[in-house]
């Protein structure tokens, strides 16, 4: 409904900017607009990139990032924790976020006997150094959201060379060539997710890919505005 209410405005636009090819495709289909109407300008990644570093020694830390909602798939990682602890005792899960689904996640961890292995705490958006340090300490980053228009958390993890397990949906097609990325189907069970994480725990670190910066994002936006104004003149 929201998309169709916006359609009269979007059809009059000279350009429609999307943050990913996935998002452009979704709205082109929903609004019955040609893909040629869309310009793709990815958002930037502002965490410091560099050669991948080994995580902290000790029991593995699995990291998930995002607002704590049911569609983000944090429950699927919690369900894999018992199997992970059977192979690597002491494996922990840190969810960096906050939201209304936190209570349900804690209840699930209690039922599975892994409540002492779960931590849920948000990292404020302005503490980029803190998020970078948390990513560097993690052994594997698990992002099993049902839908992501771009996946900034995914890109930030890649910028620091972290191994990733993600849902086979959304923007995954744009990052399939990353060496330390594995995808899981929406119906993958806890054992399958645990097996993928265990594989990544033993995988060699891959070099971070080249990712867009915010300066490049801003420059491309400015260029798009200038070209559009010139065309209208």
Residue frames as a rotation matrix with the C-alpha (Angstrom) as fourth column:
UNK 1
0.568 0.823 0.000 0.00
0.823 -0.568 0.000 0.00
0.000 0.000 -1.000 0.00
UNK 2
0.438 -0.477 -0.762 2.77
0.160 -0.793 0.588 2.42
-0.885 -0.380 -0.271 0.91
UNK 3
-0.615 -0.730 0.300 4.56
0.390 0.049 0.920 1.72
-0.686 0.682 0.254 -2.36
UNK 4
-0.272 0.587 0.763 1.43
0.945 0.012 0.327 2.37
0.183 0.809 -0.558 -4.44
UNK 5
0.748 0.482 -0.456 0.70
0.586 -0.803 0.112 5.60
-0.312 -0.351 -0.883 -2.57
UNK 6
0.110 -0.810 -0.575 4.23
0.005 -0.578 0.816 6.75
-0.994 -0.093 -0.060 -3.45
UNK 7
-0.148 -0.252 0.956 4.00
0.828 0.497 0.259 5.64
-0.541 0.830 0.135 -7.08
UNK 8
0.768 0.459 0.448 2.51
0.636 -0.628 -0.448 8.92
0.076 0.629 -0.774 -8.50
UNK 9
0.800 -0.546 -0.251 5.47
-0.380 -0.783 0.492 10.82
-0.465 -0.298 -0.834 -7.03
UNK 10
-0.012 -0.884 0.466 8.06
-0.008 0.467 0.884 8.30
-1.000 0.007 -0.012 -8.17
UNK 11
0.232 0.146 0.962 6.80
0.888 0.372 -0.270 8.12
-0.397 0.917 -0.043 -11.74
UNK 12
0.960 0.133 0.245 7.37
0.224 -0.892 -0.393 11.89
0.166 0.432 -0.886 -12.06
UNK 13
0.592 -0.795 -0.132 10.95
-0.143 -0.265 0.954 11.66
-0.793 -0.545 -0.271 -10.74
UNK 14
0.591 -0.489 -0.642 13.82
-0.786 -0.169 -0.595 12.13
0.182 0.856 -0.484 -13.16
UNK 15
-0.370 -0.699 -0.612 15.88
-0.340 0.715 -0.611 9.59
0.864 -0.018 -0.502 -11.22
UNK 16
0.834 0.486 0.261 15.07
-0.441 0.303 0.845 7.16
0.332 -0.820 0.467 -8.42
UNK 17
-0.188 -0.980 0.063 18.07
-0.764 0.106 -0.636 6.36
0.617 -0.168 -0.769 -6.20
UNK 18
0.913 0.363 -0.186 18.37
-0.192 0.784 0.590 2.91
0.361 -0.503 0.786 -4.64
UNK 19
0.395 -0.796 0.458 21.10
-0.870 -0.162 0.466 1.68
-0.297 -0.583 -0.756 -2.31
UNK 20
-0.525 -0.564 0.638 21.47
-0.295 0.823 0.485 -1.75
-0.799 0.066 -0.598 -3.97
UNK 21
-0.808 0.216 -0.547 20.56
-0.503 0.230 0.833 -3.69
0.306 0.949 -0.077 -7.09
UNK 22
-0.767 0.541 -0.343 18.29
0.618 0.767 -0.171 -5.82
0.171 -0.344 -0.923 -4.91
UNK 23
-0.404 0.624 -0.669 16.33
0.368 -0.559 -0.743 -2.78
-0.838 -0.546 -0.004 -3.71
UNK 24
-0.601 0.153 -0.784 16.03
-0.673 -0.627 0.393 -1.38
-0.431 0.764 0.480 -7.25
UNK 25
-0.876 0.254 -0.411 14.70
-0.103 0.732 0.673 -4.71
0.472 0.632 -0.615 -8.50
UNK 26
-0.653 0.650 -0.388 12.15
0.720 0.376 -0.583 -4.97
-0.233 -0.660 -0.714 -5.66
UNK 27
-0.252 0.583 -0.773 10.70
0.080 -0.783 -0.617 -1.52
-0.965 -0.217 0.151 -6.26
UNK 28
-0.762 0.000 -0.647 10.81
-0.632 -0.216 0.744 -1.81
-0.140 0.976 0.165 -10.04
UNK 29
-0.831 0.462 -0.309 8.63
0.293 0.836 0.464 -4.92
0.473 0.296 -0.830 -9.75
UNK 30
-0.485 0.670 -0.563 6.32
0.758 -0.001 -0.653 -3.54
-0.437 -0.743 -0.507 -7.05
UNK 31
-0.124 0.389 -0.913 5.74
-0.053 -0.921 -0.385 -0.25
-0.991 0.001 0.134 -8.85
UNK 32
0.458 0.242 0.855 5.89
0.748 0.415 -0.518 -1.64
-0.480 0.877 0.009 -12.40
UNK 33
0.792 -0.337 -0.509 8.68
-0.442 -0.892 -0.097 0.76
-0.421 0.302 -0.855 -13.35
UNK 34
0.803 -0.558 -0.207 11.62
0.106 0.477 -0.873 0.06
0.586 0.679 0.443 -15.66
UNK 35
0.551 -0.685 -0.476 14.97
0.786 0.234 0.572 -0.65
-0.280 -0.690 0.668 -14.02
UNK 36
-0.229 -0.658 0.717 16.40
0.846 -0.499 -0.189 2.12
0.482 0.564 0.671 -16.19
UNK 37
0.532 0.495 0.686 14.54
0.087 -0.838 0.538 4.62
0.842 -0.227 -0.489 -13.96
UNK 38
0.981 -0.139 -0.136 16.78
0.147 0.076 0.986 3.67
-0.126 -0.987 0.095 -11.02
UNK 39
0.281 -0.951 0.128 20.30
-0.401 -0.238 -0.885 4.81
0.872 0.198 -0.448 -10.18
UNK 40
0.803 -0.030 -0.595 22.15
0.461 0.665 0.588 2.61
0.378 -0.747 0.548 -7.67
UNK 41
0.069 -0.768 0.637 24.33
-0.420 -0.601 -0.680 4.46
0.905 -0.221 -0.364 -5.16
UNK 42
0.267 0.014 -0.963 25.49
0.649 0.737 0.190 2.24
0.713 -0.676 0.188 -2.28
UNK 43
0.953 -0.007 0.303 25.88
-0.237 -0.638 0.732 3.75
0.189 -0.770 -0.610 1.16
UNK 44
0.161 -0.987 -0.016 29.41
-0.557 -0.077 -0.827 4.00
0.815 0.142 -0.562 2.52
UNK 45
0.705 -0.121 -0.698 31.35
0.564 0.693 0.450 2.00
0.430 -0.711 0.557 5.07
UNK 46
0.557 -0.454 0.695 33.14
-0.424 -0.876 -0.231 4.13
0.714 -0.166 -0.680 7.64
UNK 47
0.903 -0.348 0.253 34.85
-0.079 0.443 0.893 1.50
-0.423 -0.826 0.372 9.80
UNK 48
0.178 -0.912 -0.368 38.63
-0.910 -0.296 0.292 1.44
-0.375 0.283 -0.883 9.34
UNK 49
0.972 0.102 -0.213 39.60
-0.195 0.853 -0.484 -1.26
0.132 0.512 0.849 6.85
UNK 50
0.084 -0.988 0.129 42.87
-0.994 -0.073 0.084 -3.14
-0.073 -0.135 -0.988 6.84
UNK 51
-0.515 -0.317 -0.797 44.37
-0.459 0.887 -0.056 -6.62
0.724 0.337 -0.602 6.80
UNK 52
0.581 0.793 -0.181 42.24
-0.282 0.405 0.870 -9.19
0.763 -0.455 0.459 8.64
UNK 53
-0.435 -0.691 0.577 43.32
-0.792 -0.010 -0.610 -9.88
0.428 -0.723 -0.543 12.20
UNK 54
-0.518 0.261 -0.815 42.82
0.332 0.939 0.090 -13.11
0.789 -0.224 -0.573 14.18
UNK 55
0.473 0.772 0.424 40.13
-0.171 -0.392 0.904 -12.83
0.864 -0.500 -0.053 16.87
UNK 56
0.042 -0.407 0.912 40.84
-0.979 -0.201 -0.044 -12.82
0.201 -0.891 -0.407 20.59
UNK 57
-0.716 -0.308 -0.627 41.99
-0.203 0.951 -0.235 -16.16
0.668 -0.041 -0.743 22.01
UNK 58
-0.790 0.457 0.409 39.62
-0.384 0.152 -0.911 -18.17
-0.479 -0.876 0.056 24.17
UNK 59
-0.319 0.754 0.574 36.11
0.602 0.629 -0.491 -19.52
-0.732 0.189 -0.655 23.51
UNK 60
-0.737 0.017 0.676 34.69
0.630 -0.345 0.695 -18.35
0.245 0.938 0.244 20.16
UNK 61
-0.461 0.615 -0.640 32.57
0.082 -0.689 -0.720 -15.20
-0.884 -0.384 0.267 20.07
UNK 62
-0.472 0.445 0.761 29.74
0.874 0.128 0.468 -15.17
0.110 0.886 -0.449 17.51
UNK 63
-0.750 0.157 -0.643 28.43
0.084 -0.941 -0.328 -11.69
-0.657 -0.300 0.692 16.71
UNK 64
-0.212 0.729 0.651 25.04
0.963 0.042 0.266 -10.68
0.167 0.683 -0.711 15.31
UNK 65
-0.887 -0.201 -0.416 24.17
0.266 -0.959 -0.103 -7.05
-0.378 -0.202 0.904 14.60
UNK 66
-0.703 0.619 0.350 20.92
0.155 -0.347 0.925 -5.15
0.694 0.704 0.148 14.14
UNK 67
-0.405 0.676 0.615 17.66
-0.881 -0.468 -0.066 -4.04
0.244 -0.569 0.786 15.66
UNK 68
-0.969 -0.008 0.247 16.22
-0.116 0.896 -0.428 -6.81
-0.218 -0.444 -0.869 17.81
UNK 69
-0.007 0.961 -0.276 13.15
-0.959 -0.085 -0.271 -7.77
-0.284 0.263 0.922 15.77
UNK 70
0.353 0.201 0.914 11.88
-0.180 0.973 -0.145 -11.25
-0.918 -0.113 0.380 14.88
UNK 71
0.994 0.100 0.032 12.62
0.012 0.194 -0.981 -10.84
-0.104 0.976 0.192 11.14
UNK 72
0.428 -0.902 -0.056 16.32
-0.896 -0.416 -0.154 -10.28
0.116 0.116 -0.987 11.91
UNK 73
0.638 -0.077 -0.766 16.75
-0.215 0.938 -0.273 -14.01
0.739 0.339 0.582 12.62
UNK 74
-0.225 -0.753 0.618 18.68
-0.873 -0.125 -0.471 -13.80
0.432 -0.646 -0.629 15.89
UNK 75
0.422 0.479 0.770 16.62
-0.795 0.604 0.060 -16.74
-0.436 -0.637 0.636 17.20
UNK 76
0.942 -0.084 -0.324 18.15
-0.146 0.767 -0.625 -18.98
0.301 0.636 0.710 14.54
UNK 77
-0.018 -0.999 0.042 21.65
-0.367 -0.032 -0.930 -18.27
0.930 -0.032 -0.366 15.84
UNK 78
-0.186 0.021 0.982 20.55
-0.982 0.022 -0.186 -18.91
-0.025 -1.000 0.016 19.44
UNK 79
0.797 0.563 0.218 19.09
-0.549 0.826 -0.124 -22.26
-0.250 -0.021 0.968 18.37
UNK 80
0.670 -0.624 -0.401 22.51
-0.027 0.520 -0.854 -23.20
0.742 0.583 0.332 16.97
UNK 81
0.175 -0.661 0.730 24.34
-0.866 -0.455 -0.205 -22.35
0.468 -0.596 -0.652 20.22
UNK 82
0.619 0.037 0.785 23.87
-0.579 0.697 0.423 -25.75
-0.531 -0.716 0.453 21.94
UNK 83
0.923 -0.284 0.261 25.45
0.383 0.748 -0.542 -27.57
-0.041 0.600 0.799 18.99
UNK 84
0.504 -0.771 0.390 28.29
-0.177 -0.534 -0.826 -25.04
0.845 0.347 -0.406 18.84
UNK 85
0.266 -0.382 0.885 29.02
-0.954 -0.236 0.185 -25.50
0.138 -0.893 -0.427 22.55
UNK 86
0.891 0.026 0.453 29.19
-0.132 0.970 0.203 -29.26
-0.434 -0.240 0.868 22.17
UNK 87
0.673 -0.681 0.288 32.13
0.624 0.315 -0.715 -28.79
0.396 0.661 0.637 19.79
UNK 88
-0.419 -0.769 0.482 33.60
0.323 -0.623 -0.713 -25.59
0.848 -0.143 0.510 21.25
UNK 89
0.210 0.525 -0.825 32.59
0.957 0.064 0.284 -25.35
0.202 -0.849 -0.489 24.95
UNK 90
-0.195 -0.234 -0.952 32.09
0.642 -0.764 0.056 -21.77
-0.741 -0.601 0.299 26.06
UNK 91
-0.720 -0.027 0.693 31.05
0.638 -0.419 0.646 -20.40
0.272 0.908 0.319 22.64
UNK 92
-0.406 0.531 -0.744 29.23
0.440 -0.600 -0.668 -17.10
-0.801 -0.599 0.010 23.19
UNK 93
-0.159 0.429 0.889 26.75
0.919 -0.264 0.292 -15.07
0.361 0.864 -0.352 21.15
UNK 94
-0.598 0.007 -0.801 26.73
0.376 -0.881 -0.288 -11.28
-0.708 -0.473 0.525 21.33
UNK 95
0.120 0.685 0.718 23.77
0.979 -0.203 0.030 -9.50
0.167 0.700 -0.695 19.78
UNK 96
-0.801 -0.437 -0.411 24.72
0.484 -0.875 -0.014 -5.86
-0.353 -0.210 0.912 19.18
UNK 97
-0.653 0.652 0.384 21.33
0.030 -0.485 0.874 -4.19
0.756 0.583 0.297 19.13
UNK 98
-0.868 0.495 -0.029 18.13
0.010 -0.041 -0.999 -3.45
-0.496 -0.868 0.031 21.00
UNK 99
-0.662 0.697 -0.275 14.44
-0.566 -0.225 0.793 -3.83
0.491 0.681 0.544 20.29
UNK 100
0.043 0.848 0.528 11.11
-0.998 0.008 0.067 -5.35
0.052 -0.530 0.846 21.28
UNK 101
0.659 0.243 -0.712 12.07
-0.370 0.929 -0.025 -8.99
0.655 0.280 0.702 20.56
UNK 102
-0.343 -0.913 0.219 14.75
-0.658 0.067 -0.750 -9.14
0.670 -0.402 -0.624 23.26
UNK 103
-0.128 0.364 0.923 12.48
-0.926 0.289 -0.243 -10.79
-0.355 -0.886 0.300 25.83
UNK 104
0.869 0.490 -0.071 11.57
-0.474 0.781 -0.407 -13.62
-0.144 0.387 0.911 23.46
UNK 105
0.380 -0.810 -0.447 15.22
-0.345 0.324 -0.881 -14.23
0.859 0.488 -0.156 22.65
UNK 106
-0.500 -0.573 0.650 16.15
-0.803 0.025 -0.595 -14.46
0.325 -0.819 -0.473 26.33
UNK 107
0.299 0.687 0.662 13.30
-0.805 0.555 -0.212 -16.92
-0.513 -0.469 0.719 26.97
UNK 108
0.879 -0.016 -0.477 14.50
-0.341 0.678 -0.651 -19.06
0.334 0.735 0.591 24.07
UNK 109
-0.092 -0.993 -0.069 18.05
-0.503 0.106 -0.858 -19.07
0.859 -0.045 -0.510 25.43
UNK 110
-0.308 0.077 0.948 16.71
-0.933 0.172 -0.317 -20.14
-0.187 -0.982 0.019 28.85
UNK 111
0.709 0.674 0.208 14.77
-0.607 0.733 -0.307 -23.05
-0.359 0.091 0.929 27.31
UNK 112
0.798 -0.442 -0.410 17.85
-0.119 0.551 -0.826 -24.21
0.591 0.708 0.387 25.40
UNK 113
0.829 -0.448 -0.335 20.14
0.508 0.351 0.787 -23.90
-0.235 -0.822 0.518 28.41
UNK 114
-0.090 -0.892 0.444 22.42
0.960 -0.196 -0.200 -21.28
0.266 0.408 0.874 26.87
UNK 115
0.855 0.493 0.161 21.25
0.432 -0.849 0.303 -18.14
0.286 -0.189 -0.939 28.70
UNK 116
0.648 -0.675 -0.353 24.73
0.127 -0.361 0.924 -17.72
-0.751 -0.644 -0.148 30.18
UNK 117
-0.327 -0.761 0.560 26.19
0.738 0.165 0.655 -17.76
-0.591 0.627 0.508 26.66
UNK 118
0.102 0.491 0.865 24.01
0.897 -0.421 0.133 -14.90
0.429 0.763 -0.483 25.35
UNK 119
-0.460 -0.204 -0.864 24.65
0.566 -0.817 -0.109 -11.17
-0.683 -0.540 0.492 25.63
UNK 120
0.175 0.560 0.810 22.34
0.930 -0.365 0.051 -8.52
0.324 0.744 -0.585 24.15
UNK 121
0.181 -0.167 -0.969 23.64
0.538 -0.808 0.240 -4.97
-0.823 -0.565 -0.057 24.26
UNK 122
0.873 0.224 0.434 23.44
0.488 -0.451 -0.748 -2.14
0.028 0.864 -0.502 21.75
UNK 123
-0.335 -0.927 -0.168 26.49
0.853 -0.374 0.364 -0.27
-0.400 -0.021 0.916 20.49
UNK 124
0.397 0.535 -0.746 25.55
0.209 -0.844 -0.494 3.42
-0.894 0.040 -0.446 20.06
UNK 125
0.802 0.034 0.596 25.76
0.593 0.071 -0.802 4.59
-0.069 0.997 0.037 16.45
UNK 126
0.849 -0.482 0.219 28.32
-0.389 -0.849 -0.358 7.28
0.359 0.219 -0.907 17.24
UNK 127
0.353 -0.751 0.558 30.79
-0.643 0.238 0.728 4.81
-0.679 -0.616 -0.399 18.81
UNK 128
0.816 -0.024 -0.578 32.31
-0.517 0.418 -0.747 3.53
0.259 0.908 0.328 15.58
UNK 129
-0.247 -0.969 -0.033 35.58
-0.796 0.222 -0.563 2.61
0.552 -0.113 -0.826 17.27
UNK 130
-0.360 0.199 0.911 33.68
-0.742 0.531 -0.409 0.42
-0.566 -0.823 -0.044 19.75
UNK 131
0.745 0.663 0.068 31.86
-0.456 0.582 -0.673 -1.39
-0.486 0.471 0.736 16.93
UNK 132
0.485 -0.649 -0.586 35.13
-0.636 0.199 -0.746 -1.92
0.601 0.734 -0.316 15.06
UNK 133
-0.522 -0.709 0.475 36.74
-0.837 0.319 -0.445 -3.38
0.164 -0.629 -0.760 18.19
UNK 134
0.044 0.636 0.771 33.77
-0.620 0.622 -0.478 -5.70
-0.783 -0.457 0.421 18.74
UNK 135
0.877 0.258 -0.406 33.92
-0.480 0.422 -0.769 -6.92
-0.026 0.869 0.494 15.15
UNK 136
0.067 -0.944 -0.323 37.64
-0.747 0.167 -0.643 -7.61
0.661 0.284 -0.694 15.47
UNK 137
-0.539 -0.252 0.804 37.06
-0.798 0.457 -0.392 -9.70
-0.269 -0.853 -0.447 18.60
UNK 138
0.460 0.839 0.290 34.40
-0.666 0.542 -0.513 -11.83
-0.588 0.043 0.808 16.91
UNK 139
-0.534 -0.594 0.602 35.23
-0.094 0.749 0.656 -15.17
-0.840 0.294 -0.455 15.31
UNK 140
-0.733 0.420 0.535 32.18
0.665 0.282 0.691 -15.28
0.140 0.863 -0.486 13.04
UNK 141
-0.763 0.584 -0.276 29.48
-0.460 -0.791 -0.403 -12.71
-0.454 -0.181 0.873 12.23
UNK 142
-0.730 0.603 0.322 26.00
0.668 0.729 0.152 -14.22
-0.143 0.326 -0.935 11.74
UNK 143
-0.685 0.552 -0.476 23.41
-0.514 -0.829 -0.221 -12.08
-0.516 0.093 0.851 9.91
UNK 144
-0.888 0.374 0.267 20.34
0.447 0.837 0.316 -14.21
-0.106 0.400 -0.911 9.21
UNK 145
-0.516 0.700 -0.493 17.79
-0.335 -0.695 -0.636 -11.49
-0.788 -0.163 0.593 8.50
UNK 146
0.060 0.657 0.751 14.82
0.645 0.549 -0.532 -12.33
-0.762 0.517 -0.391 6.29
UNK 147
0.648 0.222 0.728 15.29
0.720 -0.491 -0.491 -9.07
0.249 0.842 -0.478 4.37
UNK 148
0.043 -0.628 -0.777 18.02
0.482 -0.668 0.566 -6.45
-0.875 -0.399 0.274 3.99
UNK 149
0.949 0.314 -0.034 17.92
0.137 -0.505 -0.852 -3.64
-0.285 0.804 -0.522 1.44
UNK 150
0.595 -0.800 -0.077 21.67
-0.549 -0.336 -0.765 -3.16
0.586 0.497 -0.639 1.60
UNK 151
0.838 -0.274 -0.473 23.21
0.475 0.793 0.382 -4.80
0.270 -0.545 0.794 4.68
UNK 152
0.548 -0.655 0.521 25.53
-0.519 -0.754 -0.402 -2.19
0.656 -0.050 -0.753 6.18
UNK 153
0.545 -0.336 0.768 26.43
-0.700 0.321 0.638 -4.50
-0.461 -0.886 -0.060 9.08
UNK 154
0.823 -0.214 0.527 27.41
0.397 0.879 -0.263 -7.15
-0.407 0.426 0.808 6.55
UNK 155
0.701 -0.559 0.443 29.67
0.263 -0.375 -0.889 -4.70
0.663 0.739 -0.116 4.71
UNK 156
0.518 -0.514 0.684 31.28
-0.799 -0.576 0.172 -3.47
0.305 -0.636 -0.709 7.93
UNK 157
0.658 -0.263 0.705 32.09
-0.264 0.797 0.544 -7.06
-0.705 -0.544 0.455 8.91
UNK 158
0.787 -0.362 0.500 33.61
0.617 0.488 -0.617 -7.68
-0.021 0.794 0.608 5.47
UNK 159
0.727 -0.513 0.456 35.67
-0.240 -0.812 -0.532 -4.48
0.643 0.278 -0.714 5.72
UNK 160
0.256 -0.627 0.736 37.39
-0.962 -0.086 0.261 -5.98
-0.100 -0.774 -0.625 8.77
UNK 161
-0.426 -0.540 -0.726 37.81
-0.719 0.690 -0.091 -9.41
0.550 0.483 -0.682 7.23
UNK 162
-0.457 0.291 0.840 35.35
-0.693 0.476 -0.542 -11.23
-0.558 -0.830 -0.016 9.49
UNK 163
-0.972 0.231 -0.049 33.93
0.165 0.812 0.560 -14.61
0.169 0.536 -0.827 8.35
UNK 164
-0.577 0.816 -0.027 30.19
-0.775 -0.558 -0.297 -14.29
-0.258 -0.150 0.954 7.69
UNK 165
-0.818 0.533 0.215 27.14
0.571 0.796 0.202 -16.55
-0.063 0.288 -0.956 7.62
UNK 166
-0.757 0.541 -0.367 24.10
-0.512 -0.840 -0.180 -14.81
-0.406 0.052 0.912 6.09
UNK 167
0.094 0.879 0.468 20.62
0.089 0.461 -0.883 -15.57
-0.992 0.125 -0.035 4.82
UNK 168
-0.750 -0.325 0.576 20.36
0.546 0.187 0.817 -16.42
-0.373 0.927 0.038 1.14
UNK 169
0.361 0.886 0.290 18.18
0.932 -0.337 -0.131 -13.39
-0.018 0.317 -0.948 0.42
UNK 170
0.803 0.056 -0.593 18.31
0.195 -0.966 0.172 -9.65
-0.563 -0.254 -0.787 -0.06
UNK 171
0.730 -0.541 -0.417 21.69
-0.677 -0.658 -0.330 -8.25
-0.096 0.523 -0.847 -1.06
UNK 172
0.419 -0.619 0.664 23.62
-0.109 0.692 0.714 -11.51
-0.901 -0.371 0.223 -0.81
UNK 173
0.756 -0.094 0.648 24.03
0.621 0.414 -0.665 -11.77
-0.205 0.905 0.371 -4.61
UNK 174
0.866 -0.399 0.302 26.20
-0.183 -0.814 -0.551 -8.67
0.466 0.422 -0.778 -4.59
UNK 175
0.260 -0.790 0.555 28.75
-0.966 -0.205 0.159 -10.22
-0.012 -0.577 -0.816 -2.21
UNK 176
0.965 0.214 0.151 28.86
-0.220 0.975 0.030 -13.90
-0.141 -0.062 0.988 -3.15
UNK 177
0.604 -0.782 -0.151 32.49
0.115 0.274 -0.955 -13.66
0.788 0.560 0.256 -4.29
UNK 178
0.255 -0.518 0.816 33.73
-0.898 -0.440 0.002 -12.79
0.358 -0.734 -0.577 -0.79
UNK 179
-0.350 -0.546 -0.761 35.91
-0.390 0.823 -0.412 -15.71
0.852 0.153 -0.501 0.31
UNK 180
-0.978 -0.088 -0.188 34.70
0.133 0.429 -0.893 -15.98
0.159 -0.899 -0.408 3.91
UNK 181
-0.467 0.882 0.064 30.97
-0.848 -0.427 -0.313 -15.68
-0.249 -0.200 0.948 3.26
UNK 182
-0.956 0.290 -0.045 28.52
0.270 0.929 0.252 -18.58
0.115 0.229 -0.967 3.49
UNK 183
-0.539 0.834 0.120 24.77
-0.796 -0.551 0.250 -18.40
0.274 0.039 0.961 2.94
UNK 184
-0.917 0.343 0.201 21.91
0.190 0.822 -0.536 -20.38
-0.350 -0.454 -0.820 4.47
UNK 185
-0.578 0.797 0.175 18.41
0.290 0.000 0.957 -21.01
0.762 0.604 -0.231 3.11
UNK 186
-0.330 0.552 0.765 15.45
-0.751 -0.645 0.142 -19.55
0.572 -0.528 0.628 4.98
UNK 187
0.732 0.681 -0.004 14.42
-0.559 0.604 0.569 -23.05
0.390 -0.414 0.823 6.09
UNK 188
-0.146 -0.858 -0.492 17.89
-0.097 0.507 -0.856 -24.17
0.984 -0.077 -0.158 7.27
UNK 189
0.816 0.479 -0.324 17.64
0.227 0.250 0.941 -25.76
0.532 -0.842 0.095 10.73
UNK 190
0.840 -0.456 0.295 19.84
-0.515 -0.498 0.697 -25.19
-0.171 -0.737 -0.653 13.77
UNK 191
0.486 -0.686 0.541 22.19
0.318 0.715 0.622 -28.08
-0.814 -0.131 0.566 12.94
UNK 192
0.472 -0.286 0.834 22.82
0.866 -0.027 -0.500 -26.72
0.166 0.958 0.235 9.43
UNK 193
0.814 -0.156 0.559 23.54
-0.138 -0.988 -0.076 -23.23
0.564 -0.015 -0.826 10.75
UNK 194
0.750 -0.561 0.350 25.83
-0.376 0.073 0.924 -24.63
-0.544 -0.825 -0.156 13.45
UNK 195
0.468 -0.581 0.666 27.72
0.695 0.707 0.129 -26.69
-0.546 0.402 0.735 10.83
UNK 196
0.586 -0.223 0.779 28.28
0.578 -0.559 -0.594 -23.60
0.568 0.799 -0.199 8.68
UNK 197
0.833 -0.285 0.474 29.53
-0.490 -0.777 0.395 -21.56
0.256 -0.562 -0.787 11.64
UNK 198
0.654 -0.611 0.445 31.86
-0.027 0.570 0.821 -24.41
-0.756 -0.549 0.356 12.67
UNK 199
0.501 -0.456 0.735 33.24
0.864 0.301 -0.403 -24.49
-0.037 0.837 0.545 9.12
UNK 200
0.647 -0.208 0.733 33.94
0.140 -0.913 -0.383 -20.75
0.749 0.351 -0.562 9.27
UNK 201
0.909 -0.329 0.257 35.60
-0.342 -0.233 0.910 -21.03
-0.239 -0.915 -0.324 12.67
UNK 202
0.342 -0.806 0.482 38.32
0.342 0.585 0.736 -23.12
-0.875 -0.087 0.476 11.04
UNK 203
0.695 -0.028 0.718 38.48
0.714 -0.082 -0.695 -21.24
0.078 0.996 -0.037 7.73
UNK 204
-0.456 -0.876 -0.160 41.48
0.868 -0.477 0.138 -18.99
-0.197 -0.076 0.977 6.91
UNK 205
0.155 0.485 -0.861 40.74
0.298 -0.854 -0.427 -15.28
-0.942 -0.190 -0.277 6.96
UNK 206
0.184 -0.001 0.983 40.04
0.983 -0.019 -0.184 -13.68
0.019 1.000 -0.002 3.58
UNK 207
-0.853 -0.510 -0.109 41.26
0.504 -0.860 0.083 -10.25
-0.135 0.016 0.991 2.48
UNK 208
-0.100 0.856 -0.508 38.57
0.308 -0.459 -0.834 -7.54
-0.946 -0.240 -0.217 2.76
UNK 209
0.006 0.164 0.986 36.97
1.000 0.007 -0.007 -6.56
-0.008 0.986 -0.164 -0.58
UNK 210
-0.959 -0.240 0.149 36.98
0.257 -0.960 0.109 -3.00
0.117 0.143 0.983 -1.90
UNK 211
-0.093 0.964 -0.250 33.88
0.990 0.063 -0.126 -1.30
-0.106 -0.259 -0.960 -0.50
UNK 212
0.127 0.196 0.972 32.33
0.502 -0.858 0.107 2.14
0.855 0.475 -0.207 -1.12
UNK 213
-0.743 -0.366 -0.560 33.16
0.669 -0.405 -0.623 5.01
0.001 -0.838 0.546 1.21
UNK 214
0.248 0.846 -0.472 30.81
0.775 -0.466 -0.426 7.77
-0.581 -0.261 -0.771 2.40
UNK 215
-0.250 -0.396 -0.884 32.90
-0.219 -0.866 0.450 10.32
-0.943 0.306 0.130 0.48
UNK 216
-0.992 -0.108 0.064 32.37
0.027 0.309 0.951 8.32
-0.123 0.945 -0.304 -2.69
UNK 217
-0.310 0.950 0.034 28.66
0.940 0.312 -0.139 8.02
-0.143 -0.011 -0.990 -1.91
UNK 218
0.243 0.391 -0.887 28.33
0.374 -0.882 -0.287 11.78
-0.895 -0.262 -0.361 -1.46
UNK 219
-0.587 -0.540 -0.603 30.33
-0.347 -0.505 0.790 12.52
-0.732 0.673 0.109 -4.63
UNK 220
-0.911 0.288 0.296 28.17
0.411 0.577 0.706 10.15
0.033 0.764 -0.644 -6.68
UNK 221
0.036 0.953 -0.301 24.99
0.906 -0.158 -0.393 11.73
-0.423 -0.259 -0.869 -5.29
UNK 222
0.029 -0.095 -0.995 26.25
-0.044 -0.995 0.093 15.20
-0.999 0.041 -0.033 -6.21
UNK 223
-0.896 -0.404 -0.187 27.14
-0.216 0.028 0.976 14.03
-0.389 0.914 -0.112 -9.71
UNK 224
-0.601 0.748 0.283 23.67
0.799 0.571 0.187 12.49
-0.022 0.339 -0.941 -10.09
UNK 225
0.245 0.689 -0.682 21.98
0.611 -0.656 -0.443 15.75
-0.752 -0.308 -0.582 -9.05
UNK 226
-0.269 -0.443 -0.855 24.14
-0.324 -0.795 0.514 17.79
-0.907 0.415 0.071 -11.44
UNK 227
-0.986 -0.096 0.137 23.49
0.083 0.432 0.898 15.45
-0.146 0.897 -0.418 -14.38
UNK 228
-0.295 0.952 0.087 19.75
0.936 0.306 -0.175 15.42
-0.193 0.030 -0.981 -13.69
UNK 229
0.262 0.347 -0.901 19.55
0.271 -0.922 -0.276 19.22
-0.926 -0.172 -0.335 -13.51
UNK 230
-0.625 -0.556 -0.548 21.54
-0.382 -0.395 0.836 19.51
-0.681 0.731 0.034 -16.74
UNK 231
-0.858 0.361 0.365 19.18
0.513 0.646 0.566 17.10
-0.032 0.673 -0.739 -18.49
UNK 232
0.083 0.961 -0.264 16.12
0.891 -0.190 -0.412 19.07
-0.447 -0.201 -0.872 -17.35
UNK 233
0.006 -0.142 -0.990 17.63
-0.130 -0.982 0.140 22.34
-0.992 0.127 -0.025 -18.59
